[in-house]
Each structure stands twice: as C-alpha cells, then as structure tokens.
Amino acid sequence: MKILLLLVIIGAFSWFFLLYLERRKGFLKKAESPAILQSSPIYSLIDYNYYQLSSKEKVSAILMLALPAFVVGYIFYKSILLSAALAIVGFAFPRLRKQQLIQLRKNKLYVQFKQALSCLSSSMAVGKSIESAFREALVDLKMLYPDPTCLIVIEFSIICRKVENGEPIEAALKNLADRSHLEDVRSFTDVFLTCKRTGGNLVEVMKRTAAVIGEKLEITQDISVMIAQKRFESKVLLFAPIVIVAVLAFSSPEYMLPLYTGSGVLIMSASLLLLGACYLLTQKIMNIKV
C-alpha cells in the first residue's frame, strides 16, 4: 500500500512539474522578439553529434529509469530508503537518452540522404548543372517530406542558400559532411570533390552511392528482423526473475523473509548486479553494425 501511495505521489508531482515546464516554454515563446521569430530554423546549422535535451526531456528521461528502478528496488529490498537510493540511477539516464536521440537523428538523416541522392542523379541525368540540380532536388524533397523540420530539407535549403550567396557548392557539401559525422556522407563528398576537379561522371557516382546506401539499409533492416525475436526473448528472460521474486515476496512473505534481512540483502544486491550485467551483455551482443 505504501509503495502504491508513493508512486502516485511521485507521478502526480512529475505531471505537475512537466505541465509547469510546458507553460513556461509557451510564455518564453510569446516573449521572443519579432526578429527571432522571423528567423527560419531551416538556416540554422546542426551538429549531428550534439543534442541539447529540453527540461521536459530531462525530467522524462530521469523518470523513465527512476520509477522502474524504484519498483524493482522495493521488490528486492522491501525498503523505501533502499529503493529511493536505487532510483538515483535515473539521474544518469539523460546522458544515455541523449546518445539515443543523436543516433536516431543520424539514422533519419542517413535514410533521407539516400533519397536526396536519387533526386540529384535524376536532375543531373537530364543535363542540368550541379547548382540547378540541387535546387530541383530541394523542390522534390519538399514534396516527399512536407514537414519543414525534415532534416534533409533543412540541409539542402542551407546548401542552396549558400550557393545563392556565392559560396562554392563543394564547400557547402563539405560543411554538411563535417557536421553529419556519417561515414557514407563523407565518402560521397570526397568522391564528389574529386570528380568535380577531374571531370568525373557525377551522375554515376551519385547512383552508385545511393545504391550502396540502399544495400546497407536493407541489410540493417534484415538483421533487425532476424534478431527481433531474440530481443523479445532477452527482455522476457530479464523480467522473469523480477516477476518471480515479486510473486514470492508478496504471496509468501514468511518464505522470503531471510532474503530481506541480514546477509539476504547482499544476495539480493548480487542478483540485481547480475541482472544488470546480463542486460548490458545482451545489448552489446545484439548491437550489430553494418
């Protein structure tokens, strides 16, 4: 009963805190100057190795790990103090969540970049110049991705604006490759610069690069499908001991009493450490990179 009451209190406090952050964010947006509001986000340069979590995202990330850790701690220790101490690990999750969001954003850009290369090669195949091909590709990408916050639309808008301001297309592409931190984008840029200087077949280079990226994406998707069942099985095996301990602890408290007193606390702690080590090991094994 105490654990349920405490979780309700924590959940209500978290909800009100997130609501306060949302209202504060709305007030800050209204207070912004017209010059800031008129500045379009499509011309801001994005470093894809950097991501700043908002206040809401930080709190959500902390609660995402702290609340389950508190519940697991109470199951294994039946002590609110020890459970709260275990829930402190939630404060380390925002850093991991940031890396997850960075990787998701890179993957999204990678998929969209393949489509952009197809649009570029189609435009250049009809005899248009490189600069004109980029402008045509931007129009096609805006039709494919109507969302103005789409990453590849933002990047191609930046490239076209730089070219209009007199900057060489090579420098604009090099800037994108440096900020994306994606190996294939960097390789394409290097080949593009070489072909531009030596007069190589840029259309064939773009088609070949798009084909290679497409093959890598297909292989990645095939691997994800093949290990999907194993991921599910690993989650079942991870949560099964926790469920078993919870059932025994609350259905037969006298039977489990020795594990909650004296040296039993050390046994429970060792069990939690083993579960954590197994989780990290399974995640490392199934993290297959192409």
Phi and psi restraints in degrees (value plus and minus 20) as a CYANA .aco file:
   2 LYS   PHI     -82.8   -42.8
   2 LYS   PSI     -61.8   -21.8
   3 ILE   PHI     -84.4   -44.4
   3 ILE   PSI     -60.0   -20.0
   4 LEU   PHI     -86.0   -46.0
   4 LEU   PSI     -62.0   -22.0
   5 LEU   PHI     -82.4   -42.4
   5 LEU   PSI     -61.8   -21.8
   6 LEU   PHI     -86.0   -46.0
   6 LEU   PSI     -60.7   -20.7
   7 LEU   PHI     -84.9   -44.9
   7 LEU   PSI     -58.1   -18.1
   8 VAL   PHI     -83.7   -43.7
   8 VAL   PSI     -62.2   -22.2
   9 ILE   PHI     -83.8   -43.8
   9 ILE   PSI     -65.4   -25.4
  10 ILE   PHI     -83.8   -43.8
  10 ILE   PSI     -62.3   -22.3
  11 GLY   PHI     -84.2   -44.2
  11 GLY   PSI     -62.2   -22.2
  12 ALA   PHI     -85.4   -45.4
  12 ALA   PSI     -63.0   -23.0
  13 PHE   PHI     -81.9   -41.9
  13 PHE   PSI     -62.4   -22.4
  14 SER   PHI     -84.8   -44.8
  14 SER   PSI     -59.8   -19.8
  15 TRP   PHI     -84.4   -44.4
  15 TRP   PSI     -65.9   -25.9
  16 PHE   PHI     -85.1   -45.1
  16 PHE   PSI     -56.4   -16.4
  17 PHE   PHI     -86.4   -46.4
  17 PHE   PSI     -63.1   -23.1
  18 LEU   PHI     -85.2   -45.2
  18 LEU   PSI     -57.1   -17.1
  19 LEU   PHI     -84.1   -44.1
  19 LEU   PSI     -59.8   -19.8
  20 TYR   PHI     -83.4   -43.4
  20 TYR   PSI     -61.2   -21.2
  21 LEU   PHI     -84.2   -44.2
  21 LEU   PSI     -59.6   -19.6
  22 GLU   PHI     -85.0   -45.0
  22 GLU   PSI     -62.9   -22.9
  23 ARG   PHI     -85.7   -45.7
  23 ARG   PSI     -60.2   -20.2
  24 ARG   PHI     -83.6   -43.6
  24 ARG   PSI     -59.3   -19.3
  25 LYS   PHI     -84.5   -44.5
  25 LYS   PSI     -58.6   -18.6
  26 GLY   PHI     -85.3   -45.3
  26 GLY   PSI     -60.6   -20.6
  27 PHE   PHI     -84.2   -44.2
  27 PHE   PSI     -58.6   -18.6
  28 LEU   PHI     -85.7   -45.7
  28 LEU   PSI     -57.4   -17.4
  29 LYS   PHI     -85.4   -45.4
  29 LYS   PSI     -59.6   -19.6
  30 LYS   PHI     -87.7   -47.7
  30 LYS   PSI     -49.2    -9.2
  31 ALA   PHI    -103.2   -63.2
  31 ALA   PSI     -25.1    14.9
  32 GLU   PHI     -88.3   -48.3
  32 GLU   PSI     129.5   169.5
  33 SER   PHI     -92.6   -52.6
  33 SER   PSI     136.2   176.2
  34 PRO   PHI     -80.3   -40.3
  34 PRO   PSI     -52.4   -12.4
  35 ALA   PHI     -83.7   -43.7
  35 ALA   PSI     -58.6   -18.6
  36 ILE   PHI     -91.0   -51.0
  36 ILE   PSI     -59.0   -19.0
  37 LEU   PHI     -87.6   -47.6
  37 LEU   PSI     -50.7   -10.7
  38 GLN   PHI     -99.0   -59.0
  38 GLN   PSI     -37.4     2.6
  39 SER   PHI     -93.0   -53.0
  39 SER   PSI     101.4   141.4
  40 SER   PHI     -98.7   -58.7
  40 SER   PSI     119.0   159.0
  41 PRO   PHI     -88.8   -48.8
  41 PRO   PSI     -32.9     7.1
  42 ILE   PHI     -92.4   -52.4
  42 ILE   PSI     -34.7     5.3
  43 TYR   PHI    -122.6   -82.6
  43 TYR   PSI     -10.4    29.6
  44 SER   PHI    -109.2   -69.2
  44 SER   PSI     116.9   156.9
  45 LEU   PHI    -103.0   -63.0
  45 LEU   PSI     112.7   152.7
  46 ILE   PHI    -130.8   -90.8
  46 ILE   PSI     106.9   146.9
  47 ASP   PHI    -114.1   -74.1
  47 ASP   PSI      93.4   133.4
  48 TYR   PHI     -97.6   -57.6
  48 TYR   PSI     -20.4    19.6
  49 ASN   PHI    -117.9   -77.9
  49 ASN   PSI     -15.3    24.7
  50 TYR   PHI    -150.0  -110.0
  50 TYR   PSI     116.1   156.1
  51 TYR   PHI    -166.5  -126.5
  51 TYR   PSI     107.9   147.9
  52 GLN   PHI    -121.5   -81.5
  52 GLN   PSI      94.2   134.2
  53 LEU   PHI     -91.0   -51.0
  53 LEU   PSI     117.7   157.7
  54 SER   PHI     -96.4   -56.4
  54 SER   PSI     150.3   190.3
  55 SER   PHI     -81.2   -41.2
  55 SER   PSI     -61.0   -21.0
  56 LYS   PHI     -84.4   -44.4
  56 LYS   PSI     -61.9   -21.9
  57 GLU   PHI     -86.0   -46.0
  57 GLU   PSI     -57.2   -17.2
  58 LYS   PHI     -84.7   -44.7
  58 LYS   PSI     -67.1   -27.1
  59 VAL   PHI     -84.3   -44.3
  59 VAL   PSI     -61.7   -21.7
  60 SER   PHI     -82.8   -42.8
  60 SER   PSI     -60.6   -20.6
  61 ALA   PHI     -85.4   -45.4
  61 ALA   PSI     -61.0   -21.0
  62 ILE   PHI     -82.8   -42.8
  62 ILE   PSI     -67.1   -27.1
  63 LEU   PHI     -88.1   -48.1
  63 LEU   PSI     -49.3    -9.3
  64 MET   PHI     -79.7   -39.7
  64 MET   PSI     -51.8   -11.8
  65 LEU   PHI    -125.9   -85.9
  65 LEU   PSI     -53.2   -13.2
  66 ALA   PHI     -86.7   -46.7
  66 ALA   PSI     -63.5   -23.5
  67 LEU   PHI     -86.1   -46.1
  67 LEU   PSI     -68.3   -28.3
  68 PRO   PHI     -81.3   -41.3
  68 PRO   PSI     -56.7   -16.7
  69 ALA   PHI     -85.2   -45.2
  69 ALA   PSI     -57.5   -17.5
  70 PHE   PHI     -84.1   -44.1
  70 PHE   PSI     -63.6   -23.6
  71 VAL   PHI     -84.1   -44.1
  71 VAL   PSI     -65.5   -25.5
  72 VAL   PHI     -83.4   -43.4
  72 VAL   PSI     -60.1   -20.1
  73 GLY   PHI     -82.7   -42.7
  73 GLY   PSI     -58.6   -18.6
  74 TYR   PHI     -89.5   -49.5
  74 TYR   PSI     -55.3   -15.3
  75 ILE   PHI     -84.4   -44.4
  75 ILE   PSI     -59.5   -19.5
  76 PHE   PHI    -107.4   -67.4
  76 PHE   PSI     -41.2    -1.2
  77 TYR   PHI    -141.6  -101.6
  77 TYR   PSI     -43.8    -3.8
  78 LYS   PHI      32.4    72.4
  78 LYS   PSI      20.8    60.8
  79 SER   PHI    -159.0  -119.0
  79 SER   PSI     102.4   142.4
  80 ILE   PHI     -85.7   -45.7
  80 ILE   PSI     -55.4   -15.4
  81 LEU   PHI     -85.1   -45.1
  81 LEU   PSI     -68.5   -28.5
  82 LEU   PHI     -87.7   -47.7
  82 LEU   PSI     -55.3   -15.3
  83 SER   PHI     -84.4   -44.4
  83 SER   PSI     -61.7   -21.7
  84 ALA   PHI     -84.9   -44.9
  84 ALA   PSI     -57.4   -17.4
  85 ALA   PHI     -84.3   -44.3
  85 ALA   PSI     -59.0   -19.0
  86 LEU   PHI     -89.2   -49.2
  86 LEU   PSI     -51.8   -11.8
  87 ALA   PHI     -88.3   -48.3
  87 ALA   PSI     -34.0     6.0
  88 ILE   PHI     -82.6   -42.6
  88 ILE   PSI     -43.1    -3.1
  89 VAL   PHI     -80.6   -40.6
  89 VAL   PSI     -37.7     2.3
  90 GLY   PHI     -81.8   -41.8
  90 GLY   PSI     -46.4    -6.4
  91 PHE   PHI     -91.5   -51.5
  91 PHE   PSI     -33.8     6.2
  92 ALA   PHI    -109.7   -69.7
  92 ALA   PSI     -30.5     9.5
  93 PHE   PHI     -94.0   -54.0
  93 PHE   PSI     -50.9   -10.9
  94 PRO   PHI     -74.8   -34.8
  94 PRO   PSI     -55.0   -15.0
  95 ARG   PHI     -86.4   -46.4
  95 ARG   PSI     -61.9   -21.9
  96 LEU   PHI     -87.6   -47.6
  96 LEU   PSI     -58.8   -18.8
  97 ARG   PHI     -83.6   -43.6
  97 ARG   PSI     -57.0   -17.0
  98 LYS   PHI     -81.9   -41.9
  98 LYS   PSI     -63.2   -23.2
  99 GLN   PHI     -85.0   -45.0
  99 GLN   PSI     -56.7   -16.7
 100 GLN   PHI     -83.2   -43.2
 100 GLN   PSI     -63.9   -23.9
 101 LEU   PHI     -87.5   -47.5
 101 LEU   PSI     -55.9   -15.9
 102 ILE   PHI     -82.6   -42.6
 102 ILE   PSI     -64.3   -24.3
 103 GLN   PHI     -87.3   -47.3
 103 GLN   PSI     -59.0   -19.0
 104 LEU   PHI     -83.1   -43.1
 104 LEU   PSI     -60.8   -20.8
 105 ARG   PHI     -87.0   -47.0
 105 ARG   PSI     -58.6   -18.6
 106 LYS   PHI     -84.5   -44.5
 106 LYS   PSI     -63.1   -23.1
 107 ASN   PHI     -82.3   -42.3
 107 ASN   PSI     -59.7   -19.7
 108 LYS   PHI     -84.3   -44.3
 108 LYS   PSI     -64.1   -24.1
 109 LEU   PHI     -83.4   -43.4
 109 LEU   PSI     -58.0   -18.0
 110 TYR   PHI     -82.2   -42.2
 110 TYR   PSI     -64.6   -24.6
 111 VAL   PHI     -86.0   -46.0
 111 VAL   PSI     -62.9   -22.9
 112 GLN   PHI     -89.3   -49.3
 112 GLN   PSI     -51.0   -11.0
 113 PHE   PHI     -85.1   -45.1
 113 PHE   PSI     -55.9   -15.9
 114 LYS   PHI     -80.3   -40.3
 114 LYS   PSI     -63.9   -23.9
 115 GLN   PHI     -85.8   -45.8
 115 GLN   PSI     -55.6   -15.6
 116 ALA   PHI     -85.5   -45.5
 116 ALA   PSI     -58.9   -18.9
 117 LEU   PHI     -84.3   -44.3
 117 LEU   PSI     -57.4   -17.4
 118 SER   PHI     -83.7   -43.7
 118 SER   PSI     -61.0   -21.0
 119 CYS   PHI     -85.1   -45.1
 119 CYS   PSI     -59.9   -19.9
 120 LEU   PHI     -85.4   -45.4
 120 LEU   PSI     -66.5   -26.5
 121 SER   PHI     -83.9   -43.9
 121 SER   PSI     -54.7   -14.7
 122 SER   PHI     -86.4   -46.4
 122 SER   PSI     -60.1   -20.1
 123 SER   PHI     -89.4   -49.4
 123 SER   PSI     -59.9   -19.9
 124 MET   PHI     -95.7   -55.7
 124 MET   PSI     -43.7    -3.7
 125 ALA   PHI     -86.7   -46.7
 125 ALA   PSI     -42.5    -2.5
 126 VAL   PHI    -112.9   -72.9
 126 VAL   PSI     -12.3    27.7
 127 GLY   PHI      77.0   117.0
 127 GLY   PSI      -7.9    32.1
 128 LYS   PHI    -100.3   -60.3
 128 LYS   PSI     135.9   175.9
 129 SER   PHI     -90.8   -50.8
 129 SER   PSI     147.3   187.3
 130 ILE   PHI     -82.0   -42.0
 130 ILE   PSI     -64.8   -24.8
 131 GLU   PHI     -83.1   -43.1
 131 GLU   PSI     -64.2   -24.2
 132 SER   PHI     -85.5   -45.5
 132 SER   PSI     -55.8   -15.8
 133 ALA   PHI     -83.8   -43.8
 133 ALA   PSI     -58.1   -18.1
 134 PHE   PHI     -86.7   -46.7
 134 PHE   PSI     -59.7   -19.7
 135 ARG   PHI     -86.5   -46.5
 135 ARG   PSI     -60.1   -20.1
 136 GLU   PHI     -86.2   -46.2
 136 GLU   PSI     -60.3   -20.3
 137 ALA   PHI     -83.4   -43.4
 137 ALA   PSI     -56.9   -16.9
 138 LEU   PHI     -82.8   -42.8
 138 LEU   PSI     -61.0   -21.0
 139 VAL   PHI     -82.8   -42.8
 139 VAL   PSI     -63.3   -23.3
 140 ASP   PHI     -84.8   -44.8
 140 ASP   PSI     -60.1   -20.1
 141 LEU   PHI     -87.1   -47.1
 141 LEU   PSI     -54.4   -14.4
 142 LYS   PHI     -86.8   -46.8
 142 LYS   PSI     -50.6   -10.6
 143 MET   PHI     -95.2   -55.2
 143 MET   PSI     -56.4   -16.4
 144 LEU   PHI     -92.7   -52.7
 144 LEU   PSI     -57.2   -17.2
 145 TYR   PHI    -144.0  -104.0
 145 TYR   PSI      67.7   107.7
 146 PRO   PHI     -84.5   -44.5
 146 PRO   PSI     -41.8    -1.8
 147 ASP   PHI     -86.4   -46.4
 147 ASP   PSI     101.5   141.5
 148 PRO   PHI     -87.7   -47.7
 148 PRO   PSI     -35.4     4.6
 149 THR   PHI    -110.7   -70.7
 149 THR   PSI     -13.0    27.0
 150 CYS   PHI     -80.1   -40.1
 150 CYS   PSI     114.5   154.5
 151 LEU   PHI     -82.8   -42.8
 151 LEU   PSI     -66.9   -26.9
 152 ILE   PHI     -90.2   -50.2
 152 ILE   PSI     -51.1   -11.1
 153 VAL   PHI     -86.0   -46.0
 153 VAL   PSI     -61.5   -21.5
 154 ILE   PHI     -80.9   -40.9
 154 ILE   PSI     -67.0   -27.0
 155 GLU   PHI     -87.2   -47.2
 155 GLU   PSI     -61.1   -21.1
 156 PHE   PHI     -90.8   -50.8
 156 PHE   PSI     -50.3   -10.3
 157 SER   PHI     -85.5   -45.5
 157 SER   PSI     -59.5   -19.5
 158 ILE   PHI     -84.8   -44.8
 158 ILE   PSI     -64.0   -24.0
 159 ILE   PHI     -82.3   -42.3
 159 ILE   PSI     -65.9   -25.9
 160 CYS   PHI     -84.4   -44.4
 160 CYS   PSI     -58.8   -18.8
 161 ARG   PHI     -85.7   -45.7
 161 ARG   PSI     -59.4   -19.4
 162 LYS   PHI     -84.2   -44.2
 162 LYS   PSI     -61.5   -21.5
 163 VAL   PHI     -84.2   -44.2
 163 VAL   PSI     -60.0   -20.0
 164 GLU   PHI     -83.1   -43.1
 164 GLU   PSI     -50.5   -10.5
 165 ASN   PHI    -105.3   -65.3
 165 ASN   PSI     -14.4    25.6
 166 GLY   PHI      75.5   115.5
 166 GLY   PSI     -14.9    25.1
 167 GLU   PHI    -102.1   -62.1
 167 GLU   PSI     119.3   159.3
 168 PRO   PHI     -81.9   -41.9
 168 PRO   PSI     126.1   166.1
 169 ILE   PHI     -83.1   -43.1
 169 ILE   PSI     -50.8   -10.8
 170 GLU   PHI     -83.6   -43.6
 170 GLU   PSI     -62.8   -22.8
 171 ALA   PHI     -86.5   -46.5
 171 ALA   PSI     -59.2   -19.2
 172 ALA   PHI     -84.4   -44.4
 172 ALA   PSI     -62.2   -22.2
 173 LEU   PHI     -87.0   -47.0
 173 LEU   PSI     -59.3   -19.3
 174 LYS   PHI     -82.6   -42.6
 174 LYS   PSI     -58.2   -18.2
 175 ASN   PHI     -83.6   -43.6
 175 ASN   PSI     -61.8   -21.8
 176 LEU   PHI     -83.0   -43.0
 176 LEU   PSI     -63.4   -23.4
 177 ALA   PHI     -82.8   -42.8
 177 ALA   PSI     -60.5   -20.5
 178 ASP   PHI     -87.6   -47.6
 178 ASP   PSI     -56.0   -16.0
 179 ARG   PHI    -101.2   -61.2
 179 ARG   PSI     -46.7    -6.7
 180 SER   PHI     -95.2   -55.2
 180 SER   PSI     -51.4   -11.4
 181 HIS   PHI      36.8    76.8
 181 HIS   PSI      13.6    53.6
 182 LEU   PHI    -129.6   -89.6
 182 LEU   PSI     110.3   150.3
 183 GLU   PHI     -81.4   -41.4
 183 GLU   PSI     -63.7   -23.7
 184 ASP   PHI     -88.2   -48.2
 184 ASP   PSI     -56.0   -16.0
 185 VAL   PHI     -86.2   -46.2
 185 VAL   PSI     -60.8   -20.8
 186 ARG   PHI     -85.1   -45.1
 186 ARG   PSI     -62.4   -22.4
 187 SER   PHI     -83.5   -43.5
 187 SER   PSI     -63.2   -23.2
 188 PHE   PHI     -81.7   -41.7
 188 PHE   PSI     -62.0   -22.0
 189 THR   PHI     -83.3   -43.3
 189 THR   PSI     -62.2   -22.2
 190 ASP   PHI     -82.3   -42.3
 190 ASP   PSI     -64.1   -24.1
 191 VAL   PHI     -86.7   -46.7
 191 VAL   PSI     -58.3   -18.3
 192 PHE   PHI     -81.9   -41.9
 192 PHE   PSI     -65.6   -25.6
 193 LEU   PHI     -83.4   -43.4
 193 LEU   PSI     -60.5   -20.5
 194 THR   PHI     -84.1   -44.1
 194 THR   PSI     -64.9   -24.9
 195 CYS   PHI     -85.9   -45.9
 195 CYS   PSI     -55.8   -15.8
 196 LYS   PHI     -85.2   -45.2
 196 LYS   PSI     -56.8   -16.8
 197 ARG   PHI     -97.8   -57.8
 197 ARG   PSI     -58.4   -18.4
 198 THR   PHI    -118.4   -78.4
 198 THR   PSI     -25.0    15.0
 199 GLY   PHI      60.6   100.6
 199 GLY   PSI      14.7    54.7
 200 GLY   PHI     -96.7   -56.7
 200 GLY   PSI     155.8   195.8
 201 ASN   PHI    -104.5   -64.5
 201 ASN   PSI      75.5   115.5
 202 LEU   PHI     -87.9   -47.9
 202 LEU   PSI     -54.6   -14.6
 203 VAL   PHI     -82.3   -42.3
 203 VAL   PSI     -64.4   -24.4
 204 GLU   PHI     -86.5   -46.5
 204 GLU   PSI     -56.8   -16.8
 205 VAL   PHI     -82.6   -42.6
 205 VAL   PSI     -65.4   -25.4
 206 MET   PHI     -85.2   -45.2
 206 MET   PSI     -61.6   -21.6
 207 LYS   PHI     -83.3   -43.3
 207 LYS   PSI     -62.6   -22.6
 208 ARG   PHI     -86.4   -46.4
 208 ARG   PSI     -62.2   -22.2
 209 THR   PHI     -83.6   -43.6
 209 THR   PSI     -63.9   -23.9
 210 ALA   PHI     -81.8   -41.8
 210 ALA   PSI     -58.8   -18.8
 211 ALA   PHI     -85.8   -45.8
 211 ALA   PSI     -62.0   -22.0
 212 VAL   PHI     -84.6   -44.6
 212 VAL   PSI     -65.6   -25.6
 213 ILE   PHI     -82.3   -42.3
 213 ILE   PSI     -60.4   -20.4
 214 GLY   PHI     -82.5   -42.5
 214 GLY   PSI     -60.7   -20.7
 215 GLU   PHI     -83.9   -43.9
 215 GLU   PSI     -62.1   -22.1
 216 LYS   PHI     -83.9   -43.9
 216 LYS   PSI     -59.1   -19.1
 217 LEU   PHI     -85.2   -45.2
 217 LEU   PSI     -60.5   -20.5
 218 GLU   PHI     -83.9   -43.9
 218 GLU   PSI     -62.4   -22.4
 219 ILE   PHI     -83.5   -43.5
 219 ILE   PSI     -61.9   -21.9
 220 THR   PHI     -82.2   -42.2
 220 THR   PSI     -63.3   -23.3
 221 GLN   PHI     -84.9   -44.9
 221 GLN   PSI     -59.9   -19.9
 222 ASP   PHI     -82.7   -42.7
 222 ASP   PSI     -61.6   -21.6
 223 ILE   PHI     -84.1   -44.1
 223 ILE   PSI     -61.5   -21.5
 224 SER   PHI     -81.9   -41.9
 224 SER   PSI     -59.9   -19.9
 225 VAL   PHI     -87.1   -47.1
 225 VAL   PSI     -60.4   -20.4
 226 MET   PHI     -88.2   -48.2
 226 MET   PSI     -54.2   -14.2
 227 ILE   PHI    -117.5   -77.5
 227 ILE   PSI     -16.3    23.7
 228 ALA   PHI     -80.5   -40.5
 228 ALA   PSI     -63.3   -23.3
 229 GLN   PHI     -84.9   -44.9
 229 GLN   PSI     -59.8   -19.8
 230 LYS   PHI     -85.7   -45.7
 230 LYS   PSI     -54.5   -14.5
 231 ARG   PHI     -83.2   -43.2
 231 ARG   PSI     -63.7   -23.7
 232 PHE   PHI     -83.3   -43.3
 232 PHE   PSI     -62.4   -22.4
 233 GLU   PHI     -83.9   -43.9
 233 GLU   PSI     -57.9   -17.9
 234 SER   PHI     -85.2   -45.2
 234 SER   PSI     -57.0   -17.0
 235 LYS   PHI     -87.7   -47.7
 235 LYS   PSI     -59.5   -19.5
 236 VAL   PHI     -83.3   -43.3
 236 VAL   PSI     -65.2   -25.2
 237 LEU   PHI     -86.5   -46.5
 237 LEU   PSI     -47.9    -7.9
 238 LEU   PHI     -94.7   -54.7
 238 LEU   PSI     -61.6   -21.6
 239 PHE   PHI    -107.7   -67.7
 239 PHE   PSI     -36.9     3.1
 240 ALA   PHI     -79.5   -39.5
 240 ALA   PSI     -67.3   -27.3
 241 PRO   PHI     -81.3   -41.3
 241 PRO   PSI     -55.5   -15.5
 242 ILE   PHI     -86.8   -46.8
 242 ILE   PSI     -62.0   -22.0
 243 VAL   PHI     -86.0   -46.0
 243 VAL   PSI     -60.6   -20.6
 244 ILE   PHI     -83.5   -43.5
 244 ILE   PSI     -64.8   -24.8
 245 VAL   PHI     -83.1   -43.1
 245 VAL   PSI     -60.4   -20.4
 246 ALA   PHI     -84.5   -44.5
 246 ALA   PSI     -63.5   -23.5
 247 VAL   PHI     -83.2   -43.2
 247 VAL   PSI     -66.0   -26.0
 248 LEU   PHI     -86.8   -46.8
 248 LEU   PSI     -58.4   -18.4
 249 ALA   PHI     -87.3   -47.3
 249 ALA   PSI     -56.4   -16.4
 250 PHE   PHI    -119.0   -79.0
 250 PHE   PSI     -35.0     5.0
 251 SER   PHI    -116.5   -76.5
 251 SER   PSI     -51.4   -11.4
 252 SER   PHI    -153.1  -113.1
 252 SER   PSI      51.2    91.2
 253 PRO   PHI     -81.5   -41.5
 253 PRO   PSI     -53.5   -13.5
 254 GLU   PHI     -86.6   -46.6
 254 GLU   PSI     -57.1   -17.1
 255 TYR   PHI     -86.0   -46.0
 255 TYR   PSI     -56.6   -16.6
 256 MET   PHI    -113.7   -73.7
 256 MET   PSI     -21.1    18.9
 257 LEU   PHI     -75.6   -35.6
 257 LEU   PSI     -61.3   -21.3
 258 PRO   PHI     -79.6   -39.6
 258 PRO   PSI     -45.6    -5.6
 259 LEU   PHI    -101.1   -61.1
 259 LEU   PSI     -29.8    10.2
 260 TYR   PHI    -127.0   -87.0
 260 TYR   PSI     -13.1    26.9
 261 THR   PHI    -155.9  -115.9
 261 THR   PSI     131.0   171.0
 262 GLY   PHI      39.9    79.9
 262 GLY   PSI    -152.0  -112.0
 263 SER   PHI     -90.6   -50.6
 263 SER   PSI     -32.0     8.0
 264 GLY   PHI     -82.8   -42.8
 264 GLY   PSI     -50.6   -10.6
 265 VAL   PHI     -83.6   -43.6
 265 VAL   PSI     -58.2   -18.2
 266 LEU   PHI     -85.9   -45.9
 266 LEU   PSI     -58.1   -18.1
 267 ILE   PHI     -84.2   -44.2
 267 ILE   PSI     -63.2   -23.2
 268 MET   PHI     -82.9   -42.9
 268 MET   PSI     -61.0   -21.0
 269 SER   PHI     -83.3   -43.3
 269 SER   PSI     -62.8   -22.8
 270 ALA   PHI     -83.6   -43.6
 270 ALA   PSI     -56.5   -16.5
 271 SER   PHI     -85.7   -45.7
 271 SER   PSI     -61.3   -21.3
 272 LEU   PHI     -84.2   -44.2
 272 LEU   PSI     -60.7   -20.7
 273 LEU   PHI     -84.3   -44.3
 273 LEU   PSI     -59.6   -19.6
 274 LEU   PHI     -85.4   -45.4
 274 LEU   PSI     -60.1   -20.1
 275 LEU   PHI     -82.8   -42.8
 275 LEU   PSI     -63.0   -23.0
 276 GLY   PHI     -83.2   -43.2
 276 GLY   PSI     -61.3   -21.3
 277 ALA   PHI     -84.8   -44.8
 277 ALA   PSI     -59.2   -19.2
 278 CYS   PHI     -84.4   -44.4
 278 CYS   PSI     -59.9   -19.9
 279 TYR   PHI     -82.7   -42.7
 279 TYR   PSI     -66.7   -26.7
 280 LEU   PHI     -82.8   -42.8
 280 LEU   PSI     -59.3   -19.3
 281 LEU   PHI     -85.9   -45.9
 281 LEU   PSI     -63.6   -23.6
 282 THR   PHI     -85.2   -45.2
 282 THR   PSI     -57.9   -17.9
 283 GLN   PHI     -85.1   -45.1
 283 GLN   PSI     -59.1   -19.1
 284 LYS   PHI     -88.0   -48.0
 284 LYS   PSI     -59.6   -19.6
 285 ILE   PHI     -85.6   -45.6
 285 ILE   PSI     -60.3   -20.3
 286 MET   PHI    -108.5   -68.5
 286 MET   PSI     -17.6    22.4
 287 ASN   PHI    -107.9   -67.9
 287 ASN   PSI      60.2   100.2
 288 ILE   PHI    -115.6   -75.6
 288 ILE   PSI     102.0   142.0
 289 LYS   PHI    -126.1   -86.1
 289 LYS   PSI     119.0   159.0
